[in-house]
């Protein structure tokens, strides 16, 4: 495998056709046909994962790419309103790591600029070395700054968000706390604030949510200075949280 990159990513398209409803560009109708396309995306994902395995890579993250649009489902004459928000999946970013590679290479790859990885979420990652969460977090933040310098503001925000949640997950794993989905981050941050004695974490939790919102925004609605300021706050967050990943619950 000499010469192969340590990390590679693949994009799996949802290939959905979203129809407008009521003249609103922000409201879409998801039909039964489009659900079949999502099932087709699952088949593409299966093939992608098998291809990566055959090429000598292990899949380490699968991150959904979603659109900030409201949506409802319509089947025949019945309508169901499952909720509003960032609910339309456009595709998936699949990240693979070369088998047999040490996770310590993540940091050097990030510094050298050769890292090729997607901003994945760690909610379903369990049993990893605690150092892996720290390294992933720092690598994601480093990559977010490179994206910011290139003017890719939404992507920079996405990686900044990923940097935060990877470190939060590391804290939860080290302390024996539950963190299996995004809405549990507030509880972990509250516990971390109490354990560290640092009330600043409660305010920094707002930064994490703001970056997640930025990641789904169009570039014309984003400001580079604002995104950069939020990334600086993520760096502060990581410095506060990291010691809590080094002390496991007794």
C-alpha positions as CSV (number, residue, x, y, z in Angstrom):
1,X,0.0,0.0,0.0
2,X,3.1,2.3,-0.2
3,X,2.2,5.7,-1.6
4,X,-1.5,5.5,-0.8
5,X,-2.9,8.4,1.3
6,X,-3.6,7.7,4.9
7,X,-7.1,9.2,4.6
8,X,-9.5,9.3,1.7
9,X,-13.1,10.5,1.4
10,X,-15.9,9.5,-0.9
11,X,-19.2,11.4,-1.6
12,X,-22.4,9.4,-1.9
13,X,-25.2,11.3,-3.6
14,X,-28.7,11.1,-2.4
15,X,-29.8,11.9,-6.0
16,X,-33.2,13.2,-4.8
17,X,-35.5,15.4,-6.7
18,X,-37.2,17.9,-4.4
19,X,-40.3,19.6,-5.7
20,X,-41.4,23.0,-4.4
21,X,-44.8,23.4,-2.8
22,X,-47.1,26.4,-2.6
23,X,-44.6,28.6,-4.5
24,X,-42.1,28.5,-1.6
25,X,-38.5,27.7,-2.5
26,X,-37.8,26.8,1.1
27,X,-40.6,24.2,1.4
28,X,-40.3,20.9,-0.4
29,X,-42.4,17.8,-0.9
30,X,-40.8,14.4,-0.3
31,X,-42.7,11.8,-2.3
32,X,-42.7,8.1,-2.2
33,X,-40.5,8.1,-5.3
34,X,-37.9,10.2,-3.5
35,X,-37.9,7.8,-0.6
36,X,-37.0,5.1,-3.0
37,X,-34.1,7.2,-4.1
38,X,-32.9,7.4,-0.5
39,X,-33.0,3.6,-0.4
40,X,-30.9,3.7,-3.5
41,X,-28.4,5.9,-1.7
42,X,-28.2,3.3,1.0
43,X,-27.2,0.8,-1.6
44,X,-24.6,3.2,-3.0
45,X,-23.3,3.6,0.6
46,X,-23.0,-0.2,1.0
47,X,-21.1,-0.4,-2.2
48,X,-18.8,2.5,-1.3
49,X,-17.9,0.9,2.1
50,X,-17.2,-2.4,0.5
51,X,-15.0,-0.7,-2.2
52,X,-13.0,1.0,0.5
53,X,-12.5,-2.2,2.4
54,X,-11.3,-3.9,-0.7
55,X,-8.9,-1.1,-1.3
56,X,-7.4,-1.5,2.1
57,X,-9.3,1.2,4.0
58,X,-11.5,1.0,7.1
59,X,-14.5,3.3,7.3
60,X,-14.0,5.6,10.3
61,X,-16.9,8.1,9.8
62,X,-20.1,8.6,7.7
63,X,-21.3,12.2,7.8
64,X,-24.6,13.3,6.3
65,X,-24.8,16.4,4.2
66,X,-28.1,18.1,4.8
67,X,-29.9,21.2,3.5
68,X,-31.4,23.9,5.6
69,X,-35.0,23.6,4.2
70,X,-38.3,22.7,5.7
71,X,-40.0,19.6,4.4
72,X,-43.1,17.4,4.7
73,X,-44.0,14.0,3.3
74,X,-47.0,13.5,1.1
75,X,-48.2,9.9,0.3
76,X,-51.2,9.7,-1.9
77,X,-53.8,12.0,-0.4
78,X,-52.4,11.8,3.1
79,X,-50.0,14.3,4.5
80,X,-47.7,13.8,7.4
81,X,-45.7,16.7,9.0
82,X,-42.7,15.1,10.7
83,X,-41.1,18.4,11.7
84,X,-39.1,21.3,10.3
85,X,-35.5,22.1,10.0
86,X,-32.4,20.7,8.4
87,X,-34.1,17.5,7.4
88,X,-33.3,17.0,3.7
89,X,-30.3,14.7,3.2
90,X,-28.4,15.6,0.0
91,X,-25.7,13.0,0.4
92,X,-23.0,11.4,2.7
93,X,-19.3,11.9,3.1
94,X,-17.6,8.6,3.8
95,X,-14.1,8.8,5.4
96,X,-11.7,5.9,5.2
97,X,-8.4,5.4,6.9
98,X,-5.6,3.1,5.6
99,X,-5.7,-0.1,7.5
100,X,-2.8,-0.6,10.0
101,X,-2.1,3.1,10.3
102,X,-1.6,4.7,13.7
103,X,-4.1,7.4,14.7
104,X,-1.1,9.6,15.7
105,X,-0.6,10.4,12.0
106,X,-3.7,12.5,12.0
107,X,-2.0,15.5,13.7
108,X,1.0,15.5,11.4
109,X,-1.2,15.1,8.3
110,X,-3.3,18.1,9.5
111,X,-0.2,20.3,10.0
112,X,1.3,19.4,6.7
113,X,-1.9,20.0,4.9
114,X,-2.1,16.5,3.3
115,X,-5.1,15.4,5.4
116,X,-8.0,14.4,3.2
117,X,-11.0,13.7,5.4
118,X,-14.6,14.7,6.0
119,X,-15.9,16.5,9.0
120,X,-17.6,13.5,10.6
121,X,-19.5,13.2,13.8
122,X,-18.4,10.9,16.6
123,X,-21.7,10.1,18.3
124,X,-21.6,6.3,17.5
125,X,-17.8,6.0,18.0
126,X,-17.1,3.8,21.1
127,X,-14.2,2.0,22.5
128,X,-11.5,4.2,20.8
129,X,-8.4,5.3,22.6
130,X,-9.0,8.6,24.3
131,X,-6.0,10.1,22.4
132,X,-7.9,9.4,19.2
133,X,-10.7,11.9,20.1
134,X,-8.1,14.5,21.0
135,X,-6.2,14.0,17.8
136,X,-9.3,14.1,15.7
137,X,-10.5,17.2,17.4
138,X,-7.2,19.1,16.9
139,X,-6.9,17.9,13.3
140,X,-10.4,19.1,12.4
141,X,-9.7,22.5,13.9
142,X,-6.5,22.8,11.9
143,X,-8.3,21.9,8.7
144,X,-11.1,24.4,9.5
145,X,-8.5,27.2,9.6
146,X,-7.1,26.1,6.2
147,X,-10.6,26.2,4.8
148,X,-11.2,29.6,6.3
149,X,-8.0,30.9,4.6
150,X,-9.3,29.6,1.3
151,X,-12.6,31.4,1.7
152,X,-14.7,28.2,2.2
153,X,-16.6,29.6,5.1
154,X,-19.4,27.0,5.5
155,X,-16.9,24.1,5.3
156,X,-14.7,25.9,7.8
157,X,-17.6,26.2,10.2
158,X,-18.5,22.5,9.7
159,X,-15.0,21.4,10.6
160,X,-14.9,23.8,13.5
161,X,-18.1,22.2,14.8
162,X,-16.6,18.8,14.3
163,X,-13.5,19.8,16.3
164,X,-15.7,20.7,19.2
165,X,-17.9,17.6,19.2
166,X,-15.0,15.2,18.9
167,X,-13.4,16.7,22.0
168,X,-16.8,16.6,23.8
169,X,-17.2,13.0,22.9
170,X,-13.7,12.3,24.3
171,X,-14.7,13.9,27.6
172,X,-17.9,11.9,27.7
173,X,-16.0,8.6,27.0
174,X,-13.4,9.4,29.6
175,X,-15.9,10.4,32.3
176,X,-18.5,7.7,31.6
177,X,-21.2,10.1,30.4
178,X,-23.7,9.6,27.7
179,X,-23.2,11.4,24.4
180,X,-24.8,9.5,21.6
181,X,-26.6,12.3,19.8
182,X,-26.3,16.1,19.1
183,X,-29.0,17.2,21.6
184,X,-27.1,15.6,24.5
185,X,-24.1,18.0,24.1
186,X,-25.7,20.5,26.5
187,X,-25.8,17.9,29.3
188,X,-22.1,16.9,28.7
189,X,-21.0,20.6,28.6
190,X,-22.9,21.3,31.9
191,X,-21.3,18.3,33.6
192,X,-17.9,19.4,32.2
193,X,-18.4,22.9,33.6
194,X,-19.2,21.5,37.0
195,X,-16.2,19.1,37.0
196,X,-13.7,21.7,35.7
197,X,-15.2,24.6,37.7
198,X,-15.2,26.7,34.5
199,X,-18.5,28.4,33.8
200,X,-17.2,29.6,30.4
201,X,-18.1,26.2,29.0
202,X,-21.8,27.1,29.2
203,X,-21.3,30.1,26.9
204,X,-19.0,28.2,24.6
205,X,-21.7,25.7,24.0
206,X,-23.6,28.4,22.1
207,X,-20.6,28.7,19.8
208,X,-20.9,25.0,18.8
209,X,-24.5,25.4,17.9
210,X,-23.7,28.6,15.9
211,X,-21.1,26.8,13.9
212,X,-23.5,24.1,13.0
213,X,-25.9,26.7,11.7
214,X,-23.1,28.4,9.8
215,X,-22.2,25.1,8.1
216,X,-25.6,25.0,6.4
217,X,-25.6,28.6,5.3
218,X,-24.8,30.0,1.9
219,X,-21.5,31.9,1.6
220,X,-23.2,35.3,1.0
221,X,-24.8,35.1,4.4
222,X,-21.4,34.4,6.2
223,X,-18.7,36.7,7.2
224,X,-15.1,35.5,7.3
225,X,-14.2,37.5,10.4
226,X,-17.2,36.1,12.3
227,X,-16.4,32.5,11.3
228,X,-12.8,33.1,12.3
229,X,-13.9,34.5,15.7
230,X,-16.0,31.4,16.4
231,X,-13.1,29.1,15.5
232,X,-11.0,31.0,18.0
233,X,-13.6,30.3,20.6
234,X,-13.5,26.6,19.6
235,X,-9.8,26.6,20.3
236,X,-10.5,28.0,23.8
237,X,-13.2,25.3,24.3
238,X,-10.7,22.5,23.3
239,X,-8.1,23.8,25.8
240,X,-10.6,23.7,28.6
241,X,-12.0,20.3,27.7
242,X,-8.8,18.4,26.8
243,X,-7.7,17.8,30.5
244,X,-11.0,16.1,31.1
245,X,-10.2,13.5,28.4
246,X,-7.0,12.6,30.1
247,X,-8.6,11.6,33.4
248,X,-10.9,8.6,33.2
249,X,-13.7,8.0,35.7
250,X,-12.6,6.0,38.7
